[in-house]
Amino acid sequence: HLRTRAVLAGDEYMVNGHKIWTSDAHHASKLWLLCRTRETESGRRGLTILFVDLDTEGIEITPIRTMDGHQVNEVFLENVLVPATERIGAEGDAWTIIRESLAVERHTQVLPGRIRRDLADLRQELDAAGLSGASEVESRYDDLTSRLAVVEAASLATLNEMLQGRDGVASAARAKLLAAELSQDIPRAGLELLG
């Protein structure tokens, strides 16, 4: 459903559209932009990547604050001119590049260390509430600990695939899904066990 459009006119693309949830755009000087360059195609066909200088006229970056104090951004592009020399790969053939990049991005989003800290925080809260040692509590905690080991193994399997030159797309998606579910289930367990 990508709607950002880039139309080639001579040796420049004219880009119109916007991106949302763009991490660190407020610190960046360049934007790796996926856009549609073929109107007649849909889905993953007709997509092109442009390397856009964020100082270019017609670009506006608006912050989106997250609950944890982080900032992502919405980037608006209105009649932005990008030299055709800043195209990455062939026109209309971005999907292959994007697939491989998503595998890397998904892998870097799996942060077993952060999940391990969340689990340690849960243990500390259970101890403080005097709930440690209860069979239901320990069973639930052991299940979460086992799942953390699975997340770490999935993350290492993805890294191994990438180091061997494979794209790691499927394993990275699996690792991200496992980590996301566990990241949600740890605080859910805290709510259910601690009230």
C-alpha positions in Angstrom: 0.0 0.0 0.0 3.0 2.3 -0.4 1.8 5.7 -1.7 4.9 7.8 -1.8 5.5 8.5 -5.5 8.6 9.3 -7.4 8.3 10.4 -11.1 11.4 10.5 -13.3 11.7 13.7 -15.3 15.0 14.0 -17.2 17.8 13.3 -14.7 15.7 13.9 -11.5 12.9 12.2 -9.6 10.1 14.4 -8.2 9.0 12.8 -4.9 5.6 13.4 -3.1 4.3 11.6 -0.1 5.4 10.8 3.5 7.0 8.2 5.7 5.9 7.6 9.3 7.8 6.0 12.3 11.1 7.1 10.8 13.6 6.5 13.6 16.4 9.1 14.0 15.3 11.3 11.0 15.9 14.3 13.3 19.6 13.3 13.6 20.1 12.0 10.0 21.4 13.9 7.0 20.2 11.3 4.5 17.0 9.2 4.1 16.8 5.8 2.5 13.4 6.2 0.8 11.3 3.5 -0.6 8.9 4.9 -3.2 6.6 3.8 -6.0 8.0 4.6 -9.5 5.6 2.6 -11.6 1.9 3.7 -11.3 0.5 0.7 -12.9 2.1 -1.8 -10.5 1.1 -2.6 -7.0 2.3 -4.6 -4.0 6.0 -5.2 -4.1 6.3 -4.5 -7.8 7.3 -1.1 -9.1 9.2 0.0 -6.0 12.5 2.0 -6.1 14.9 3.1 -3.4 16.2 6.7 -3.5 18.9 8.1 -1.2 17.5 11.5 -0.3 19.4 14.4 1.2 17.2 15.6 4.1 18.3 19.3 3.6 16.5 19.2 0.2 13.7 21.8 -0.2 10.3 20.4 0.3 11.1 18.0 3.3 9.6 18.5 6.7 10.3 16.3 9.7 7.7 16.2 12.5 8.5 14.4 15.8 6.3 11.6 17.3 7.1 11.1 20.9 6.8 7.6 22.3 5.8 6.5 25.8 9.4 5.7 26.8 10.7 9.1 25.9 12.1 8.1 22.5 11.4 10.0 19.4 10.4 8.6 16.0 9.3 10.9 13.1 7.0 11.5 10.3 8.7 12.8 7.2 6.7 14.8 4.6 8.0 15.2 1.1 6.4 17.7 -1.3 7.8 18.2 -4.8 11.2 17.0 -3.6 13.8 16.7 -6.4 16.2 13.8 -6.1 19.0 13.3 -8.7 18.5 10.0 -10.6 22.2 9.2 -9.6 20.9 8.8 -6.0 18.8 5.7 -7.0 19.8 2.5 -5.3 19.7 -0.5 -7.6 17.5 -0.6 -10.7 14.2 1.3 -11.0 11.3 -0.9 -9.9 13.5 -3.5 -8.4 13.7 -2.5 -4.7 12.0 -5.5 -3.2 15.1 -7.7 -3.2 17.1 -5.0 -1.4 14.3 -4.3 1.0 13.8 -8.0 1.9 17.5 -8.3 2.9 17.5 -5.0 4.8 14.4 -6.0 6.7 16.2 -9.1 7.9 19.0 -7.0 9.3 16.5 -4.5 10.8 14.4 -7.3 12.4 17.6 -8.9 13.8 18.7 -5.6 15.4 15.3 -5.1 16.9 15.7 -8.4 18.9 17.3 -7.2 22.1 17.7 -10.2 24.3 19.6 -8.1 26.9 16.6 -5.8 27.3 14.3 -8.7 27.7 16.7 -10.3 30.2 16.5 -7.0 32.2 12.7 -7.0 32.1 12.8 -10.6 33.5 15.2 -9.6 36.2 12.9 -6.6 37.1 10.0 -9.1 37.4 12.0 -11.3 39.7 12.9 -8.3 41.9 9.2 -7.3 42.1 8.1 -10.9 42.9 10.8 -11.1 45.6 9.7 -7.8 47.1 6.1 -8.9 47.2 7.0 -12.1 48.9 5.7 -14.2 46.1 8.9 -16.1 45.2 8.8 -19.8 45.9 5.1 -20.2 45.2 4.7 -23.0 42.7 2.4 -21.0 40.3 4.8 -18.0 40.4 7.9 -20.1 39.8 6.3 -22.1 37.1 5.3 -18.9 35.3 8.8 -17.4 35.8 10.5 -20.6 34.6 8.4 -20.6 31.4 9.4 -17.0 30.7 13.1 -17.8 31.3 12.9 -20.8 28.9 11.3 -18.6 26.3 14.1 -16.1 26.7 16.6 -18.9 25.9 14.5 -19.6 22.7 14.7 -15.9 21.7 18.5 -15.8 22.2 18.9 -19.0 20.2 16.7 -17.6 17.4 18.7 -14.4 17.4 21.9 -16.3 17.1 20.5 -18.5 14.4 19.7 -15.4 12.3 23.1 -13.9 12.9 24.7 -17.2 11.8 22.7 -17.3 8.6 23.7 -13.7 7.8 27.4 -14.4 8.5 27.2 -17.4 6.1 25.9 -15.0 3.4 22.3 -16.0 3.4 19.6 -13.4 3.7 18.1 -14.6 7.0 14.7 -13.1 6.2 12.6 -15.9 7.6 14.7 -16.6 10.7 14.9 -12.8 11.5 11.1 -12.5 11.3 10.7 -15.6 13.6 13.2 -14.1 16.1 11.4 -10.8 16.1 8.0 -12.4 16.6 9.3 -14.5 19.5 11.0 -11.5 21.1 7.9 -9.3 20.7 5.6 -11.9 22.2 7.9 -12.4 25.2 8.4 -8.6 25.7 4.6 -8.4 26.1 4.2 -11.5 28.2 6.7 -10.5 30.9 4.8 -7.4 32.0 1.5 -9.3 31.5 2.8 -11.9 34.0 3.7 -9.1 36.4 0.2 -7.7 36.2 -1.4 -11.1 36.7 0.9 -12.2 39.5 1.3 -9.0 41.4 -2.0 -7.4 40.7 
